Amino acid sequence: PSMKNPAPATASGALGTIVKGMGSGSMQQMMSPAFDFWSEEENRLFVSAVESQNFPPEWKTVSARVGSKTVEQCSSYAAFYYKTLQHRHQQAATTEAQPPSHLTAAEVYTFLGVS
């Protein structure tokens, strides 16, 4: 699926499975001192790469498609991205709003309290 016509995050496959499998660990506990920032373009490439695969995504393939992040960086960013997406879906459920199917890097950082 393309970013213009995204599959919903609640669909089966990598996106839905990752969101459902996220634990309740603190985001601050998950962030390492070497936390790296992602550009909006890297974020878009990440989402596209993950959506193009079944669960679990092949992080080596995701890293290659992003082009500027390591396997470890992609895996770590996935935890932040999908924890944020899960939170946004929970918010949408309580307000009857349409849940997002994708997030920007800025939305992830806002949720994490990082600027």
N, C-alpha and C positions, 0 to 999 in steps of 0.2 A: 504494500500500500504506500501511496505517496503522502507527503505532508499535506497536500491540498485535499486529499480524500482519505483521511486517516481512519484506521480501524479503531473502534472504541476500546478504551483501556480495560473494559470489563469483558471483552471478548476472550474466547479461549486462545491459547497460544502463549507466547513469551510474556506479553504485557500483563494479561490477566493473571497468569500464574505467579509472576513475580509480586504483583500487588497483593494477592491473597496470601502469599508466603512470608510477607514481611513481619518481623517480630515487633515487639514493643520497646526495643532498646532506645535509649536516649540518643538523639542526633549528636549531641556534644561528645558522648562516649565513642561514637563511631568516627568522628572527625580526628584525623591525625595531625600532628604539627606540620606535616608536609602537604596539607590540603592544597590542591591545585584548582585554579579557577578555569571554568569552561566558557568559551565564547558561545554566542547564540548559534553560529554556524556549526561549531563542534556539537552542540546540543542537538541541532537538527539532524546532523549526520548520525549521531548516536541513536536517536529515536528511529530513524529510517533503517539503520542496520539491525536493531533489535526486532523491529516489527517484521523484518523480512525473514526471520528465523522461527523455528519452533522452540519450545522450552526444553531444556535450558539453552539460552543463547550461547553460541560459541564465542567466547570473549576475544579470542585471537582474531576471528573474523570481524567482530565489532571494532576492535582496535585498528585493524587494517582499513576498514571503511571510514573511520574517523580520521585516520592518518596522522594525527599529532598527539595521540594519547597511547599509553602502554596498556597492556592487558589488565594490569592491576588498577590503573586509573579508571578504566572503563567499568570494571567490576565495582569499584568503590563508588563511582558516580551513580551507578545503577541503584545502589542502596539508598542514596540520598534522593534521587529522582523519584523512585517508586514509593518511598516513604512519604514524600511530599504529595505525590499523586493520590495515594491512599487517603491522606488527610483531606485533600480537596474533595474527594468522592464522599467522605463522611460528612463534610460540611454541606455539600450539595444535597445529600439525603435528608438533612434536617431542615433545609430551606426549600425543598422541592425545586431547586434550580437544576439546570442541565449540568451534569458533571463534565469536567474537561476530559478530552481524549489525549491531549498533549500539554506539556508545560514548557515555558521558556526557561532558560538558565536563570534569568532574573527571579522568576517565581520560586525556583528551588532555593536560591540564596536568601530570598526574603523569608521563606519558611524556616531555614536554618539559622536565621538571625545573623547572616554574614553580609557585609556590604563591600 
